[in-house]
């Protein structure tokens, strides 16, 4: 007998041996937000804060079977996808998501690692747009990913809005274009588009190299909050606060792009209460 009162979330993503991104970041985030986390691993990456030195994708059926195993036994309150690597793995994941009829789907369109390594093959971009985005409740591209998905060079605020509309036309209900890659501003502004209107969420830019796994963590936090019953806008606000705390109170680990602090948000909440 399943216990439907426990919020649950599934991550379909790659493994990060350094622990700062991928399913490791996702599971830590779920746990910190009071959600039971489950995973389907798409690829093993060999990486640390200095970069990615190897990617070993699993067979697409391995992804499909893991998702099927989870879905056939557990209630999945929400799920997020991260690094899917290939068109075949995207197709396998999308087929299972459709089969189970899951609605709270957050797609983090992971394409490039912090060190510049390609984490999504070129031919997989089309599969992402055609197969996965129509199933998404939320998609969370950063600016370079939004450029790829929209086919638009993003230079201005108007460009961002046009890109969000183009990505929204692929089917996701809500598009969140993250502003962390924008240069020259002391505020990081995330643009949220829900198919009818725009809203913005902003926070102070933290000048630090310790930002490894921010995208994974942000999308995982959105999924966790939706698993607990939050509406998308509310979930994005919590995720924004979660990642802001995680970056501000970094752990200083590693010699390169260090991981963020997954427990900073919960500790701040405990102090406030």
DRENDO-1510 file (C-alpha; in Angstrom, 1 decimal, always signed):
<recs>
REC; n; res; u; v; w
REC; 1; UNK; +0.0; +0.0; +0.0 .
REC; 2; UNK; +1.6; +3.3; -1.1 .
REC; 3; UNK; +1.7; +6.2; +1.4 .
REC; 4; UNK; +0.3; +9.1; -0.7 .
REC; 5; UNK; +1.0; +11.6; +2.1 .
REC; 6; UNK; +4.8; +11.5; +1.5 .
REC; 7; UNK; +5.8; +13.8; -1.3 .
REC; 8; UNK; +7.9; +12.0; -3.9 .
REC; 9; UNK; +10.0; +13.2; -6.9 .
REC; 10; UNK; +12.0; +11.4; -9.6 .
REC; 11; UNK; +15.1; +12.6; -11.3 .
REC; 12; UNK; +16.1; +11.3; -14.7 .
REC; 13; UNK; +19.6; +12.5; -15.2 .
REC; 14; UNK; +23.3; +11.7; -15.3 .
REC; 15; UNK; +25.5; +10.9; -12.4 .
REC; 16; UNK; +28.2; +13.4; -11.3 .
REC; 17; UNK; +31.1; +11.7; -9.5 .
REC; 18; UNK; +32.0; +15.0; -7.9 .
REC; 19; UNK; +28.6; +15.2; -6.2 .
REC; 20; UNK; +27.8; +18.8; -7.1 .
REC; 21; UNK; +25.5; +18.3; -10.1 .
REC; 22; UNK; +23.4; +15.6; -11.7 .
REC; 23; UNK; +21.4; +13.1; -9.7 .
REC; 24; UNK; +23.6; +13.7; -6.7 .
REC; 25; UNK; +22.5; +17.4; -6.6 .
REC; 26; UNK; +18.9; +16.5; -7.3 .
REC; 27; UNK; +18.6; +13.9; -4.5 .
REC; 28; UNK; +20.3; +16.3; -2.0 .
REC; 29; UNK; +17.8; +19.0; -3.0 .
REC; 30; UNK; +14.8; +16.8; -2.8 .
REC; 31; UNK; +15.9; +15.7; +0.7 .
REC; 32; UNK; +16.5; +19.2; +1.9 .
REC; 33; UNK; +13.0; +20.2; +0.8 .
REC; 34; UNK; +11.4; +17.3; +2.5 .
REC; 35; UNK; +10.7; +15.2; -0.5 .
REC; 36; UNK; +11.6; +11.5; -1.0 .
REC; 37; UNK; +13.8; +11.2; -4.1 .
REC; 38; UNK; +14.2; +8.5; -6.7 .
REC; 39; UNK; +16.4; +8.3; -9.7 .
REC; 40; UNK; +16.9; +6.9; -13.2 .
REC; 41; UNK; +20.5; +7.3; -14.3 .
REC; 42; UNK; +21.0; +8.1; -18.0 .
REC; 43; UNK; +24.8; +8.3; -18.0 .
REC; 44; UNK; +27.9; +8.1; -15.8 .
REC; 45; UNK; +30.1; +11.2; -16.0 .
REC; 46; UNK; +33.7; +11.3; -14.8 .
REC; 47; UNK; +33.9; +14.7; -13.4 .
REC; 48; UNK; +35.1; +16.9; -10.5 .
REC; 49; UNK; +35.1; +20.7; -10.1 .
REC; 50; UNK; +37.9; +21.0; -12.7 .
REC; 51; UNK; +35.6; +19.6; -15.5 .
REC; 52; UNK; +34.2; +16.5; -17.2 .
REC; 53; UNK; +36.8; +14.0; -18.4 .
REC; 54; UNK; +34.5; +11.2; -19.5 .
REC; 55; UNK; +30.9; +10.5; -20.3 .
REC; 56; UNK; +29.6; +6.9; -20.4 .
REC; 57; UNK; +25.9; +6.9; -21.5 .
REC; 58; UNK; +23.8; +3.9; -20.5 .
REC; 59; UNK; +21.7; +2.0; -23.1 .
REC; 60; UNK; +18.4; +3.8; -23.6 .
REC; 61; UNK; +16.6; +0.7; -22.3 .
REC; 62; UNK; +18.4; +1.1; -19.0 .
REC; 63; UNK; +16.8; +4.5; -18.6 .
REC; 64; UNK; +13.4; +3.2; -19.6 .
REC; 65; UNK; +13.5; +0.2; -17.3 .
REC; 66; UNK; +14.6; +2.3; -14.3 .
REC; 67; UNK; +11.7; +4.8; -14.9 .
REC; 68; UNK; +9.3; +1.8; -15.3 .
REC; 69; UNK; +10.5; +0.2; -12.1 .
REC; 70; UNK; +9.9; +3.4; -10.2 .
REC; 71; UNK; +6.6; +4.3; -11.8 .
REC; 72; UNK; +5.2; +0.8; -11.4 .
REC; 73; UNK; +5.8; +0.8; -7.6 .
REC; 74; UNK; +5.7; +4.4; -6.4 .
REC; 75; UNK; +3.5; +7.5; -6.8 .
REC; 76; UNK; +5.6; +10.1; -8.6 .
REC; 77; UNK; +4.5; +13.5; -7.4 .
REC; 78; UNK; +6.9; +15.3; -9.8 .
REC; 79; UNK; +9.9; +14.6; -11.9 .
REC; 80; UNK; +12.8; +16.4; -13.5 .
REC; 81; UNK; +15.0; +15.6; -16.4 .
REC; 82; UNK; +18.6; +16.6; -16.5 .
REC; 83; UNK; +21.4; +15.3; -18.7 .
REC; 84; UNK; +19.8; +13.0; -21.2 .
REC; 85; UNK; +22.8; +13.0; -23.7 .
REC; 86; UNK; +21.3; +11.4; -26.8 .
REC; 87; UNK; +18.1; +11.4; -28.9 .
REC; 88; UNK; +17.5; +7.7; -28.1 .
REC; 89; UNK; +17.7; +8.3; -24.3 .
REC; 90; UNK; +15.3; +11.3; -24.7 .
REC; 91; UNK; +12.9; +9.1; -26.7 .
REC; 92; UNK; +13.0; +6.4; -24.1 .
REC; 93; UNK; +12.4; +8.8; -21.2 .
REC; 94; UNK; +9.6; +10.6; -23.0 .
REC; 95; UNK; +7.8; +7.3; -23.9 .
REC; 96; UNK; +7.8; +6.3; -20.2 .
REC; 97; UNK; +6.6; +9.8; -19.0 .
REC; 98; UNK; +3.8; +9.6; -21.5 .
REC; 99; UNK; +2.9; +6.1; -20.6 .
REC; 100; UNK; +2.5; +7.0; -16.9 .
REC; 101; UNK; +0.7; +10.2; -17.6 .
REC; 102; UNK; +2.9; +12.3; -15.3 .
REC; 103; UNK; +2.1; +16.0; -15.4 .
REC; 104; UNK; +4.5; +17.7; -13.0 .
REC; 105; UNK; +7.5; +17.5; -15.4 .
REC; 106; UNK; +10.4; +19.9; -15.1 .
REC; 107; UNK; +12.8; +19.8; -18.0 .
REC; 108; UNK; +16.3; +21.2; -17.4 .
REC; 109; UNK; +17.7; +21.1; -20.9 .
REC; 110; UNK; +21.3; +20.4; -19.9 .
REC; 111; UNK; +23.6; +20.9; -22.9 .
REC; 112; UNK; +27.0; +22.2; -21.8 .
REC; 113; UNK; +29.0; +21.6; -18.5 .
REC; 114; UNK; +30.5; +24.5; -16.7 .
REC; 115; UNK; +33.9; +23.6; -18.1 .
REC; 116; UNK; +32.6; +23.6; -21.7 .
REC; 117; UNK; +32.0; +19.9; -22.2 .
REC; 118; UNK; +29.1; +19.0; -24.4 .
REC; 119; UNK; +26.5; +17.0; -22.5 .
REC; 120; UNK; +23.9; +16.8; -25.2 .
REC; 121; UNK; +24.6; +15.6; -28.7 .
REC; 122; UNK; +23.6; +18.0; -31.5 .
REC; 123; UNK; +21.0; +15.7; -33.0 .
REC; 124; UNK; +19.4; +15.3; -29.6 .
REC; 125; UNK; +18.3; +18.9; -29.5 .
REC; 126; UNK; +15.5; +18.2; -32.0 .
REC; 127; UNK; +14.4; +15.2; -30.0 .
REC; 128; UNK; +14.3; +17.3; -26.9 .
REC; 129; UNK; +12.1; +19.9; -28.6 .
REC; 130; UNK; +9.8; +17.4; -30.3 .
REC; 131; UNK; +9.4; +14.7; -27.7 .
REC; 132; UNK; +10.1; +16.1; -24.3 .
REC; 133; UNK; +9.1; +19.8; -24.3 .
REC; 134; UNK; +5.4; +19.0; -25.1 .
REC; 135; UNK; +5.3; +16.9; -21.9 .
REC; 136; UNK; +6.9; +19.6; -19.7 .
REC; 137; UNK; +5.1; +21.7; -17.2 .
REC; 138; UNK; +8.2; +23.8; -16.8 .
REC; 139; UNK; +11.4; +24.1; -18.8 .
REC; 140; UNK; +14.4; +25.9; -17.3 .
REC; 141; UNK; +17.1; +26.9; -19.9 .
REC; 142; UNK; +20.0; +29.2; -19.1 .
REC; 143; UNK; +20.7; +31.8; -21.8 .
REC; 144; UNK; +23.0; +29.7; -24.0 .
REC; 145; UNK; +20.4; +26.8; -23.9 .
REC; 146; UNK; +17.6; +29.2; -24.6 .
REC; 147; UNK; +19.5; +30.4; -27.7 .
REC; 148; UNK; +19.8; +26.8; -29.0 .
REC; 149; UNK; +16.2; +26.0; -28.3 .
REC; 150; UNK; +14.8; +29.2; -29.8 .
REC; 151; UNK; +17.3; +29.6; -32.6 .
REC; 152; UNK; +17.7; +33.2; -31.5 .
REC; 153; UNK; +20.7; +35.2; -30.5 .
REC; 154; UNK; +19.7; +36.7; -27.1 .
REC; 155; UNK; +21.2; +40.2; -26.5 .
REC; 156; UNK; +18.3; +42.3; -25.1 .
REC; 157; UNK; +15.3; +41.9; -22.8 .
REC; 158; UNK; +13.1; +41.8; -25.9 .
REC; 159; UNK; +15.2; +39.0; -27.3 .
REC; 160; UNK; +14.6; +37.0; -24.1 .
REC; 161; UNK; +10.9; +37.5; -24.3 .
REC; 162; UNK; +10.8; +36.4; -27.9 .
REC; 163; UNK; +13.0; +33.3; -27.1 .
REC; 164; UNK; +10.6; +32.4; -24.3 .
REC; 165; UNK; +7.7; +32.6; -26.6 .
REC; 166; UNK; +9.4; +30.4; -29.2 .
REC; 167; UNK; +10.3; +27.8; -26.6 .
REC; 168; UNK; +6.8; +28.0; -25.2 .
REC; 169; UNK; +5.5; +27.2; -28.7 .
REC; 170; UNK; +7.2; +23.7; -28.4 .
REC; 171; UNK; +4.6; +22.8; -25.7 .
REC; 172; UNK; +5.8; +23.5; -22.2 .
REC; 173; UNK; +3.3; +25.3; -20.0 .
REC; 174; UNK; +5.9; +27.6; -18.3 .
REC; 175; UNK; +9.3; +28.7; -19.6 .
REC; 176; UNK; +11.9; +30.0; -17.1 .
REC; 177; UNK; +14.9; +31.6; -18.8 .
REC; 178; UNK; +17.6; +31.9; -16.1 .
REC; 179; UNK; +19.7; +35.0; -16.1 .
REC; 180; UNK; +22.9; +33.8; -14.5 .
REC; 181; UNK; +24.9; +34.0; -17.8 .
REC; 182; UNK; +24.0; +37.6; -18.5 .
REC; 183; UNK; +27.1; +39.8; -18.2 .
REC; 184; UNK; +27.4; +43.2; -16.7 .
REC; 185; UNK; +24.5; +43.3; -14.2 .
REC; 186; UNK; +24.7; +43.1; -10.5 .
REC; 187; UNK; +21.2; +41.6; -10.5 .
REC; 188; UNK; +20.4; +38.1; -11.9 .
REC; 189; UNK; +17.0; +38.3; -13.5 .
REC; 190; UNK; +15.1; +35.1; -14.3 .
REC; 191; UNK; +12.3; +35.5; -16.9 .
REC; 192; UNK; +9.1; +33.5; -16.4 .
REC; 193; UNK; +6.6; +33.1; -19.3 .
REC; 194; UNK; +3.4; +31.2; -18.8 .
REC; 195; UNK; +2.0; +31.3; -22.3 .
REC; 196; UNK; +0.1; +34.6; -21.7 .
REC; 197; UNK; +2.3; +36.9; -19.7 .
REC; 198; UNK; +5.8; +37.5; -18.3 .
REC; 199; UNK; +7.1; +38.0; -14.8 .
REC; 200; UNK; +10.6; +38.4; -13.5 .
REC; 201; UNK; +12.4; +37.2; -10.4 .
REC; 202; UNK; +15.7; +38.7; -9.4 .
REC; 203; UNK; +18.4; +38.5; -6.8 .
REC; 204; UNK; +21.9; +39.9; -6.2 .
REC; 205; UNK; +24.6; +38.4; -8.4 .
REC; 206; UNK; +27.2; +36.5; -6.3 .
REC; 207; UNK; +30.7; +36.7; -7.7 .
REC; 208; UNK; +32.1; +33.3; -7.1 .
REC; 209; UNK; +33.5; +30.3; -9.1 .
REC; 210; UNK; +31.4; +28.0; -6.8 .
REC; 211; UNK; +28.4; +27.5; -9.0 .
REC; 212; UNK; +28.7; +23.9; -10.1 .
REC; 213; UNK; +25.3; +22.3; -10.3 .
REC; 214; UNK; +23.2; +25.4; -10.0 .
REC; 215; UNK; +20.9; +24.5; -12.9 .
REC; 216; UNK; +20.4; +20.9; -11.6 .
REC; 217; UNK; +19.7; +22.2; -8.1 .
REC; 218; UNK; +17.3; +24.9; -9.3 .
REC; 219; UNK; +15.2; +22.6; -11.4 .
REC; 220; UNK; +15.2; +19.9; -8.7 .
REC; 221; UNK; +13.9; +22.5; -6.2 .
REC; 222; UNK; +11.0; +23.4; -8.6 .
REC; 223; UNK; +10.1; +19.7; -8.9 .
REC; 224; UNK; +10.3; +19.2; -5.1 .
REC; 225; UNK; +8.0; +22.0; -4.4 .
REC; 226; UNK; +5.5; +20.9; -7.1 .
REC; 227; UNK; +5.6; +17.4; -5.6 .
REC; 228; UNK; +4.4; +19.1; -2.4 .
REC; 229; UNK; +1.5; +20.7; -4.2 .
REC; 230; UNK; +2.9; +24.1; -5.0 .
REC; 231; UNK; +1.8; +26.0; -8.1 .
REC; 232; UNK; +4.6; +26.7; -10.6 .
REC; 233; UNK; +5.1; +30.4; -9.7 .
REC; 234; UNK; +5.3; +29.5; -6.0 .
REC; 235; UNK; +7.7; +26.6; -6.7 .
REC; 236; UNK; +10.0; +28.8; -8.8 .
REC; 237; UNK; +10.1; +31.4; -6.0 .
REC; 238; UNK; +11.2; +28.8; -3.5 .
REC; 239; UNK; +13.8; +27.4; -5.9 .
REC; 240; UNK; +15.1; +30.9; -6.5 .
REC; 241; UNK; +15.6; +31.3; -2.7 .
REC; 242; UNK; +17.1; +27.8; -2.4 .
REC; 243; UNK; +19.7; +28.4; -5.1 .
REC; 244; UNK; +20.5; +32.0; -3.9 .
REC; 245; UNK; +21.3; +30.6; -0.4 .
REC; 246; UNK; +23.3; +27.7; -1.9 .
REC; 247; UNK; +25.5; +30.1; -3.9 .
REC; 248; UNK; +25.9; +32.7; -1.1 .
REC; 249; UNK; +27.0; +30.1; +1.4 .
REC; 250; UNK; +29.3; +28.1; -0.8 .
REC; 251; UNK; +31.4; +25.3; +0.7 .
REC; 252; UNK; +34.7; +26.2; -0.9 .
REC; 253; UNK; +35.3; +22.6; -2.0 .
REC; 254; UNK; +37.4; +21.6; -5.0 .
REC; 255; UNK; +39.9; +23.6; -7.1 .
REC; 256; UNK; +37.6; +24.7; -9.9 .
REC; 257; UNK; +33.9; +25.4; -10.2 .
REC; 258; UNK; +33.0; +24.2; -6.7 .
REC; 259; UNK; +29.6; +22.8; -5.7 .
REC; 260; UNK; +26.9; +25.0; -4.1 .
REC; 261; UNK; +25.7; +24.5; -0.5 .
REC; 262; UNK; +22.6; +22.3; -0.6 .
REC; 263; UNK; +21.8; +22.7; +3.1 .
REC; 264; UNK; +22.1; +26.5; +3.3 .
REC; 265; UNK; +18.4; +27.1; +2.6 .
REC; 266; UNK; +17.1; +24.7; +5.3 .
REC; 267; UNK; +19.5; +26.2; +7.8 .
REC; 268; UNK; +18.3; +29.7; +7.0 .
REC; 269; UNK; +14.7; +28.5; +7.4 .
REC; 270; UNK; +15.5; +27.0; +10.8 .
REC; 271; UNK; +17.1; +30.2; +12.0 .
REC; 272; UNK; +14.0; +32.2; +10.9 .
REC; 273; UNK; +11.6; +29.9; +12.8 .
</recs>
